[in-house]
């Protein structure tokens, strides 16, 4: 994802056909962390290019409240991924099983 932080990096990754590789990887990959990384990178590749002043996303100033909200969403996503992984391994009951 560091490579896609700059406009030139995003262009290079798109130019090399990375989306097609990631699309195929996403179809058969079972590791939740790898799937999450693929999904995030795919969103960068298929999304619109950020506007002027955002050529290097590592240098963009993010308001504190937005930063906190993004961190909260990341934690929730990680918890959901962990829960799905535990359910897939049969270590914790699924929500459907709990409601029975």
C-alpha positions as CSV (number, residue, x, y, z in Angstrom):
1,X,0.0,0.0,0.0
2,X,3.0,2.3,0.4
3,X,3.6,2.1,-3.3
4,X,0.1,3.4,-4.0
5,X,0.6,6.4,-1.7
6,X,1.9,8.5,-4.6
7,X,0.2,9.4,-7.9
8,X,3.2,7.9,-9.8
9,X,3.0,4.7,-7.7
10,X,-0.7,4.3,-8.3
11,X,-0.1,4.8,-12.0
12,X,2.6,2.2,-12.1
13,X,0.6,-0.4,-10.2
14,X,-2.4,0.2,-12.6
15,X,-0.2,0.1,-15.6
16,X,1.3,-3.3,-14.7
17,X,-2.1,-5.0,-14.6
18,X,-2.0,-5.5,-10.8
19,X,-5.8,-5.3,-10.6
20,X,-6.2,-8.5,-12.7
21,X,-3.8,-10.4,-10.5
22,X,-5.5,-9.2,-7.3
23,X,-8.9,-10.1,-8.6
24,X,-7.8,-13.6,-9.2
25,X,-6.0,-13.8,-5.9
26,X,-9.1,-12.6,-4.1
27,X,-11.2,-15.5,-5.6
28,X,-9.1,-18.2,-4.0
29,X,-7.3,-16.7,-1.1
30,X,-8.6,-17.9,2.3
31,X,-6.3,-16.0,4.7
32,X,-8.4,-13.1,6.2
33,X,-5.4,-10.7,6.4
34,X,-4.4,-11.2,2.8
35,X,-8.0,-10.8,1.7
36,X,-8.4,-7.6,3.6
37,X,-5.1,-6.2,2.0
38,X,-6.3,-7.3,-1.4
39,X,-9.7,-5.6,-0.9
40,X,-8.1,-2.3,0.2
41,X,-5.6,-2.3,-2.7
42,X,-8.4,-3.0,-5.2
43,X,-10.4,-0.1,-3.8
44,X,-7.4,2.2,-4.4
45,X,-6.9,0.8,-7.9
46,X,-10.5,1.1,-9.0
47,X,-11.2,4.4,-7.2
48,X,-11.0,7.9,-8.6
49,X,-7.6,9.6,-8.5
50,X,-7.5,12.0,-5.5
51,X,-7.8,15.7,-6.3
52,X,-5.1,18.4,-6.5
53,X,-2.8,18.6,-3.4
54,X,-3.3,14.9,-2.7
55,X,-0.7,13.4,-5.1
56,X,1.2,12.0,-2.1
57,X,-1.3,10.6,0.3
58,X,1.4,10.2,3.0
59,X,1.6,14.0,3.2
60,X,-2.1,14.7,3.5
61,X,-3.2,16.3,6.8
62,X,-6.2,14.4,8.2
63,X,-8.3,16.1,10.9
64,X,-8.0,14.4,14.3
65,X,-11.7,13.4,14.5
66,X,-11.5,11.8,11.0
67,X,-8.3,10.0,12.1
68,X,-10.1,8.6,15.2
69,X,-13.1,7.5,13.2
70,X,-10.9,5.7,10.7
71,X,-9.0,4.0,13.5
72,X,-12.3,2.9,15.1
73,X,-13.6,1.5,11.8
74,X,-10.3,-0.4,11.3
75,X,-10.6,-1.9,14.8
76,X,-14.2,-2.9,14.1
77,X,-13.2,-4.4,10.7
78,X,-10.4,-6.4,12.4
79,X,-12.8,-7.7,15.1
80,X,-15.3,-8.8,12.5
81,X,-12.6,-10.5,10.5
82,X,-11.3,-12.2,13.7
83,X,-14.8,-13.4,14.5
84,X,-15.4,-14.8,11.0
85,X,-12.0,-16.6,11.3
86,X,-12.9,-18.1,14.7
87,X,-16.3,-19.2,13.4
88,X,-14.7,-20.8,10.3
89,X,-12.4,-22.8,12.5
90,X,-15.3,-23.8,14.8
91,X,-13.8,-22.0,17.8
92,X,-16.7,-19.7,18.6
93,X,-20.4,-20.0,17.8
94,X,-21.7,-17.9,14.9
95,X,-24.4,-15.3,15.6
96,X,-27.0,-17.7,14.1
97,X,-25.9,-20.4,16.5
98,X,-26.2,-18.0,19.5
99,X,-29.8,-17.0,18.5
100,X,-31.0,-20.6,18.6
